């Protein structure tokens, strides 16, 4: 009888080691995932990770943007956004009344930015010294007139706010959210607008607690 042919065993194959390119891709996806989660309204597994925002069109966090449309008044002057107020105050600070008139009369953010870019006599050091206070006052006015926006601001708890604009290292950090996580905080810009939002949240919280305390005193509760 012919001998049965023995089945030859195939050599075991080693699991392919991921290439450097695929590892880099995985890291990039992880960073983008963290950046995306950090803009969610709901609490995240990242705990106190920053809230990154930039453009007013962003679904969850666009309302934090300087150019999110929200009409409010400061000292009787009407503004259509925080960015509108900041540019007007910048023109006032450096005494450019012509630019101020054009900024106040402009109907759109594009026009306001255009005239804001033409302000004369700017001193960068002086502007940096005043920018945080100006942005804070404008944000307080904005959130004071809108209870829904105030509630959304407070929904982030104690998390840090970060203006992830790749074009601005004074009010923002000079990076988008994904790049900001990759390079590390030590490379970020000043983020004055994010600081202004933190100060706004603290001010609104203090105002609410003070009003509640006065109400309790009037009711004789305490």
LINPE-V222564 format. One record per pair of residues at least 24 apart in sequence whose ideal C-beta (glycine too) atoms are under 10 Angstrom apart, sorted by the first residue. I is the first residue (numbers start at 1). J is the second residue. D is the distance in whole Angstrom. If there is no record, write none. Layout:
# LINPE-V222564
i = {I:I}
j = {J:J}
d = {D:D}
This chain:
# LINPE-V222564
i = {27:28:28:29:30:30:31:31:31:31:31:31:32:32:32:32:33:34:34:34:35:35:35:35:35:35:35:35:36:36:36:38:38:38:38:38:38:38:39:39:39:39:40:41:41:41:42:42:43:43:43:43:44:46:47:47:48:48:48:48:48:49:49:49:49:50:50:50:50:50:50:50:50:50:50:50:50:50:50:51:51:51:51:51:51:51:51:51:51:51:52:52:52:52:52:52:52:52:52:52:52:52:52:53:53:53:53:53:53:53:53:53:53:54:54:54:54:54:54:54:54:54:54:54:55:55:56:56:56:58:60:61:61:61:61:61:63:63:63:63:63:63:63:64:64:64:64:64:64:64:64:64:64:64:65:65:65:66:66:66:66:66:66:66:66:66:66:66:66:67:67:67:67:68:68:68:69:69:70:70:70:70:70:70:71:71:71:72:72:72:72:72:72:72:72:72:73:73:74:74:74:74:74:74:75:75:77:78:79:79:79:79:79:79:80:80:80:80:80:81:81:81:81:82:82:82:82:82:82:82:82:82:82:82:82:82:82:83:83:83:83:83:83:83:83:84:84:84:84:84:84:84:85:85:85:85:85:85:85:85:86:86:86:86:86:86:86:86:86:86:86:87:87:87:87:87:87:87:87:88:88:88:88:88:88:89:89:89:89:89:89:89:90:90:90:90:90:90:90:91:91:91:91:91:91:91:92:92:93:93:93:93:93:93:93:93:93:93:94:94:94:94:94:94:94:95:95:95:96:96:96:124:127:128:128:128:131:131:131:131:131:131:131:132:132:132:132:132:132:132:132:133:133:133:134:134:135:135:135:135:135:135:135:135:135:135:136:136:136:136:136:136:136:136:136:136:137:137:137:137:138:138:138:139:139:139:139:139:139:139:139:139:140:140:140:140:140:140:140:141:142:143:143:143:143:143:144:144:144:144:150:150:150:150:153:153:153:153:153:154:154:154:154:156:156:157:158:158:158:159:159:160:160:160:160:160:160:161:161:161:161:161:161:161:161:161:162:162:162:162:162:162:163:163:163:163:163:163:163:163:163:164:164:164:165:165:165:168:168:171:171}
j = {182:178:182:178:178:181:177:178:179:180:181:182:177:178:181:182:178:177:178:181:164:176:177:178:179:180:181:182:60:177:178:159:160:162:164:177:180:181:64:156:164:177:156:152:155:156:155:156:155:156:157:159:159:159:157:159:156:157:158:159:160:159:160:162:181:156:159:160:161:162:164:173:177:180:181:185:188:191:194:153:156:157:159:160:161:162:164:177:194:197:160:161:162:163:164:173:175:176:177:178:180:181:194:161:162:163:164:165:172:177:193:194:197:162:163:164:165:166:167:168:172:173:176:177:164:165:81:83:109:164:152:152:156:161:164:177:142:143:146:148:149:152:153:139:149:152:153:156:161:162:163:193:194:197:163:165:193:109:135:138:139:142:163:165:168:171:172:193:196:109:110:112:113:109:142:149:108:109:141:142:143:145:146:149:142:145:146:138:139:140:141:142:143:144:145:146:141:145:134:137:138:140:141:142:137:141:104:104:103:104:112:138:141:142:106:107:108:109:112:109:112:138:142:134:135:136:137:138:139:140:141:142:143:193:196:197:200:109:112:113:116:135:138:171:193:108:109:111:112:113:116:138:112:134:135:137:138:139:141:142:112:116:131:134:135:137:138:139:171:193:196:112:113:114:115:116:117:119:134:112:115:116:119:134:138:130:131:133:134:135:137:138:116:119:122:127:130:131:134:115:116:118:119:120:121:122:119:134:119:121:122:123:126:127:129:130:131:134:119:120:121:122:123:126:127:119:120:121:120:121:122:170:170:170:190:192:170:171:190:192:193:195:196:170:171:190:192:193:195:196:199:192:196:199:192:196:163:171:192:193:194:195:196:197:199:200:192:193:195:196:197:198:199:200:202:203:196:199:200:203:193:196:200:193:196:197:198:199:200:201:203:204:196:199:200:201:203:204:207:200:200:197:200:201:203:204:200:203:204:207:200:201:204:208:197:200:201:204:205:201:204:205:208:197:201:201:198:201:202:198:201:185:191:194:195:197:198:191:193:194:195:196:197:198:200:201:188:191:193:194:195:197:189:190:191:192:193:194:195:196:197:188:191:194:189:191:193:192:193:195:196}
d = {8:7:8:10:10:9:9:5:8:9:5:6:8:5:9:10:9:9:8:6:8:8:4:5:9:8:6:10:10:8:9:8:10:9:10:7:10:8:9:10:9:7:10:7:6:8:8:10:9:9:7:9:9:9:10:9:10:8:7:5:7:7:8:10:9:10:7:4:7:4:9:10:9:8:9:9:10:9:8:10:5:10:5:7:5:7:10:10:8:9:10:9:5:8:4:9:9:8:4:9:7:9:9:7:7:6:7:9:10:8:9:8:9:9:7:5:5:8:9:9:8:10:7:8:10:9:8:9:8:10:9:9:9:9:10:10:9:9:9:9:6:6:8:9:9:9:8:9:6:10:8:9:9:6:8:9:9:9:8:8:9:10:8:9:9:7:9:6:9:5:10:9:8:10:8:8:10:8:9:5:9:8:6:7:9:8:9:8:10:9:5:5:9:7:5:8:7:8:10:7:7:9:5:9:10:9:7:8:10:8:9:7:8:8:9:8:9:8:8:7:8:9:8:10:7:10:10:4:6:10:8:5:10:8:8:10:10:7:7:8:8:9:8:9:9:10:7:10:5:9:9:8:10:8:9:8:4:9:7:8:10:8:8:6:6:10:6:10:8:9:9:6:7:10:7:4:9:8:10:8:10:8:10:9:9:8:9:9:5:9:8:8:7:6:8:7:8:8:7:8:7:9:5:9:10:10:10:9:9:9:9:9:7:7:10:6:9:8:6:7:4:6:7:8:8:10:9:6:5:6:9:9:8:7:8:8:6:7:9:5:9:10:9:10:9:9:5:9:6:6:8:10:8:9:9:8:10:7:6:6:10:8:4:9:9:9:9:9:8:4:8:9:5:6:10:8:9:10:9:10:10:8:9:8:5:6:10:8:4:9:9:9:9:8:5:10:6:7:9:9:8:9:6:8:9:6:9:9:7:8:9:9:6:9:7:7:6:8:10:7:8:8:9:9:8:9:9:9:10:9:10:10:9:7:9:9:7:8:8:4:8:9:4:6:9:8:8:6:9:5:10:9:9:10:6:8:4:5:9:9:8:9:9:9:9:10:9:9:8:9:8}
